[in-house]
Amino acid sequence: MSFESSKTKTFGILSAGGDCPGLNAAIRTLCSAASLRYNMKAIGIYDGYMGLINGNARELKPADFEDILSLGGTILGSSRIKPYKTDEISYTREQDKVMLIKENYKKLGLDCLVVLGGNGTHSTAKRLSDEGLNILGIPKTIDNDIEGTEASIGFDTAVSVAAESIDRHHSTAKSHGRAMIVECMGHKVGWLALHAGIAGSADIILIPEIPYDINSIKEHLLLRQKSGRNYSVIAVAEGALSIEEEQMDKKDRKKFRSESHFISIAHKLEEEIESLNLIEARSTVIGYAQRGGTPSSLDRILAIAFGNAAAEHLADGNYGSMISLKGNEISSVKLDVPADKIKMVPMGHHLLKSSKSLGICLGN
């Protein structure tokens, strides 16, 4: 078999942060393309950056990755360990962790480290790149909040799961004349709740970028009742805030939520809506179901495209980058683009305009 030339001979690969559907599809494609096209050696690093700190790694053979396209989660495991953050879990000083990462990178004979992750993972990747390591990133997160790419692995599957959940709440809302609140993931951004809410025909969508006014929600509920629709379905991102909370600093907001004994924003909304004495309210938190299970076809295709592009970047020695989607093109951006940034829903986004056209209340 003849192979194409490659500047990378051996690379490490790890997944960090929360798991999501499509990770294994990306691992499979990258390792297959790197092996079959370029004769590269893939070193699987287990449990995220923790595996690189502890030297928990081994070579990946075709038998390890050839049948994992539709498998959820990640065969490499994951962790949220942050090498540049002092902690008491593994090593007291960040210097120790970074030093061990550099030592194990060298011991494993890596020409490059490929990281699959979200914002935190790529922020760490940028700092390791600044330390002199060759790094290549692949974006994954169900929140779709990574700067530099229009889509990330896991987002489409999460939207499908959340939209189906919202769909299923319509029948109970109508049957019992209730306001059904469905909480989606999205601690800092509302991409998931916005997409799922529109796809699931939610009547009210609340996202972190737009602090909500309970009086606006009240007016919308009254308007629906006057038109004979004595029910509503509300999609809310877990990080949504009221206008009062938005004016608090993080510490005071956390104290307020704790003293109010609110388990989540969904339960807080349930209590607020019940207090209006207009309609009975019930809440559901979808939770980790959005991150689990088989990836959608779109997520598999995106993961395959990203994985193949990553193999090409490794072959060309195009390090210090993150694979990205721009329009219909797979390209890449420098690691400083996603590092320490969050891609918020812009106020002029077409889906916000579509929401208003559809009569959806955004809480403002």
Residue pairs with C-beta under 8 A, 6 or more apart in sequence:
3 37
3 38
3 39
4 37
4 38
4 315
5 38
5 315
6 38
6 39
6 40
6 314
6 315
7 111
7 314
7 315
7 316
7 317
8 34
8 38
8 40
8 111
8 112
8 314
8 315
8 317
9 40
9 41
9 111
10 40
10 41
10 42
10 43
10 108
10 109
10 110
10 111
11 34
11 40
11 41
11 42
11 43
11 110
11 111
11 112
11 113
11 114
11 136
11 314
12 42
12 43
12 44
12 45
12 52
12 57
12 105
12 108
12 110
12 112
12 113
12 114
13 27
13 30
13 31
13 42
13 43
13 44
13 45
13 60
13 76
13 113
13 114
13 115
13 116
14 44
14 45
14 46
14 48
14 49
14 51
14 52
14 76
14 113
14 114
14 115
14 116
15 23
15 27
15 48
15 74
15 76
15 77
15 78
15 115
15 116
15 117
15 140
16 48
16 49
16 78
16 79
16 80
16 81
16 115
16 116
16 117
16 120
16 121
16 124
17 48
17 78
17 80
17 117
17 118
17 120
17 121
17 140
17 141
18 78
18 80
18 118
18 141
18 142
18 291
19 72
19 73
19 74
19 78
19 291
19 292
20 140
20 141
20 142
20 153
20 154
20 157
20 158
20 291
21 72
21 153
21 154
21 157
21 158
21 291
21 292
21 293
21 294
21 295
21 296
21 299
22 140
22 153
22 154
22 157
22 295
22 299
22 300
22 302
22 303
23 73
23 74
23 116
23 140
23 153
23 154
23 303
24 65
24 68
24 69
24 71
24 72
24 73
24 74
24 75
25 68
25 69
25 70
25 153
25 295
25 299
25 300
25 303
25 304
25 307
26 116
26 138
26 140
26 153
26 303
26 304
26 306
26 307
26 310
27 65
27 68
27 74
27 75
27 76
27 116
27 307
28 65
28 66
28 68
28 69
28 307
29 303
29 304
29 306
29 307
29 308
29 311
30 42
30 114
30 138
30 307
30 308
30 310
30 311
31 42
31 60
31 62
31 64
31 65
32 62
32 65
32 66
32 307
33 307
33 308
33 311
33 312
34 40
34 42
34 311
34 314
34 315
35 41
35 42
35 62
37 311
37 315
38 311
38 314
38 315
40 311
40 314
40 315
41 59
42 59
42 60
43 57
43 58
43 59
43 60
43 108
43 110
44 57
44 58
44 59
44 60
44 64
44 75
44 76
45 51
45 52
45 56
45 57
45 76
45 113
46 56
46 57
46 76
46 77
47 54
47 56
47 76
47 77
47 78
47 79
47 81
48 77
48 78
48 79
48 80
48 81
48 117
48 121
49 79
49 81
49 82
49 83
49 97
49 101
49 124
50 56
50 79
50 81
50 90
51 57
51 76
51 77
51 79
52 100
52 101
52 104
52 105
52 113
53 81
53 83
53 90
53 91
53 97
53 100
53 101
53 104
54 90
54 100
54 104
55 100
55 104
55 107
55 108
57 104
57 108
64 75
65 75
68 75
69 300
70 294
70 295
70 300
71 294
72 292
72 293
72 294
72 295
73 292
74 116
80 120
81 87
81 89
81 90
81 97
82 120
82 124
83 94
83 97
83 98
83 101
83 124
83 127
83 128
84 94
84 97
84 98
84 124
84 127
85 94
86 92
86 93
86 94
90 97
91 97
91 100
98 128
98 131
101 128
101 133
102 131
102 132
102 133
105 113
105 133
110 134
111 134
111 314
112 134
112 135
112 136
112 314
112 319
113 125
113 128
113 133
113 134
113 135
113 136
114 135
114 136
114 137
114 138
114 310
114 314
115 121
115 122
115 124
115 125
115 135
115 136
115 137
115 138
116 137
116 138
116 140
116 153
117 125
117 137
117 138
117 139
117 140
117 141
118 139
118 140
118 141
118 143
118 145
118 146
118 152
119 141
119 145
119 146
119 338
119 340
119 341
119 342
121 137
122 137
122 139
122 146
122 322
122 335
122 338
122 339
123 338
123 339
123 340
125 135
125 137
125 322
125 335
125 339
126 135
126 335
126 336
126 338
126 339
126 340
127 339
128 135
129 135
129 319
129 320
129 335
134 319
134 320
135 319
135 320
135 335
136 310
136 313
136 314
136 318
136 319
136 320
136 321
136 322
136 323
137 321
137 322
137 323
137 335
137 338
138 153
138 306
138 307
138 310
138 322
138 323
139 146
139 148
139 149
139 152
139 153
139 306
139 322
139 323
139 324
139 338
140 152
140 153
140 154
141 152
141 153
141 154
141 155
142 154
142 155
142 157
142 158
142 185
142 192
142 290
142 291
143 152
143 155
143 185
143 186
143 187
143 188
143 189
143 191
143 192
144 151
144 152
144 155
144 189
144 191
144 192
144 343
145 188
145 189
145 191
145 342
145 343
145 344
146 152
146 322
146 338
146 343
147 337
147 338
147 341
147 342
147 343
148 322
148 324
148 333
148 337
148 338
149 322
149 323
149 324
149 325
149 326
149 333
149 338
150 324
150 325
150 326
150 327
151 302
151 325
153 295
153 299
153 302
153 303
153 306
154 291
154 295
154 299
155 191
155 192
155 299
156 296
156 298
156 299
156 302
157 290
157 293
157 294
157 295
157 296
157 299
158 185
158 192
158 196
158 290
158 291
159 192
159 195
159 196
159 199
160 296
161 286
161 289
161 290
161 293
162 182
162 184
162 185
162 192
162 193
162 196
162 200
162 235
162 286
162 290
163 195
163 196
163 199
163 200
164 200
165 182
165 196
165 200
165 284
165 286
165 289
166 182
166 196
166 197
166 199
166 200
166 201
166 202
166 233
166 235
167 200
167 201
169 180
169 182
169 233
169 284
170 180
170 200
170 201
170 233
172 178
172 180
172 282
173 179
173 180
173 231
173 232
173 233
174 231
176 231
176 280
177 230
177 231
177 279
177 280
178 231
178 279
178 280
178 281
178 282
179 221
179 231
179 232
179 233
179 234
179 273
179 279
179 280
179 281
179 282
180 231
180 232
180 233
180 234
180 281
180 282
180 283
180 284
181 234
181 236
181 266
181 269
181 270
181 273
181 281
181 282
181 283
181 284
182 200
182 202
182 233
182 234
182 235
182 236
182 266
182 283
182 284
182 286
183 236
183 237
183 238
183 264
183 265
183 266
183 283
183 284
183 285
183 286
184 192
184 193
184 196
184 197
184 235
184 236
184 237
184 238
184 286
184 290
185 192
185 237
185 238
185 286
185 287
185 290
185 291
186 192
186 193
186 207
186 208
186 237
186 238
186 239
187 208
187 237
187 238
187 239
188 208
188 239
188 342
188 344
189 207
189 208
189 209
189 237
189 239
189 342
189 343
189 344
189 345
190 205
190 206
190 207
190 208
190 209
190 210
190 237
190 239
190 240
190 345
191 343
191 345
192 237
192 290
193 205
193 206
193 207
193 235
193 236
193 237
193 240
194 205
194 207
194 237
194 345
194 351
194 352
194 355
195 351
196 202
196 235
197 205
197 235
197 355
197 360
198 205
198 351
198 354
198 355
198 358
198 360
200 233
200 235
201 233
202 233
202 234
202 235
202 360
203 220
203 224
203 232
203 233
203 234
203 360
203 361
204 217
204 220
204 232
204 233
204 234
204 235
204 360
204 361
204 362
204 363
205 234
205 235
205 236
205 355
205 360
205 361
205 362
205 363
206 212
206 234
206 235
206 236
206 237
206 240
206 265
206 269
206 362
206 363
207 236
207 237
207 240
207 345
207 362
208 237
208 239
208 240
208 241
209 344
209 345
209 347
210 362
210 363
210 364
211 240
211 241
211 242
211 243
211 245
211 246
211 363
211 364
212 240
212 241
212 242
212 243
212 362
212 363
212 364
213 242
213 243
213 363
213 364
214 242
214 272
214 273
214 276
216 361
216 363
216 364
217 234
217 272
217 273
217 361
217 363
218 276
218 278
220 232
220 361
221 232
221 273
221 276
221 278
221 279
222 278
224 230
224 231
224 232
225 278
225 279
230 279
231 279
232 279
234 269
236 265
236 266
236 269
237 265
238 264
238 265
238 285
239 265
240 265
240 363
241 253
245 253
245 256
248 256
257 268
260 268
262 268
262 271
264 283
264 285
266 283
266 284
266 285
267 283
269 281
269 283
270 281
270 282
270 283
273 279
273 281
274 280
274 281
295 303
302 325
305 325
305 330
306 323
306 325
306 330
308 330
309 323
309 330
309 331
309 332
310 323
312 318
313 319
313 321
313 323
313 332
318 332
320 334
320 335
321 332
321 333
321 334
321 335
322 332
322 333
322 334
322 335
322 337
322 338
323 330
323 331
323 332
324 330
324 331
324 332
324 333
325 331
345 351
345 352
352 362
355 362
356 362
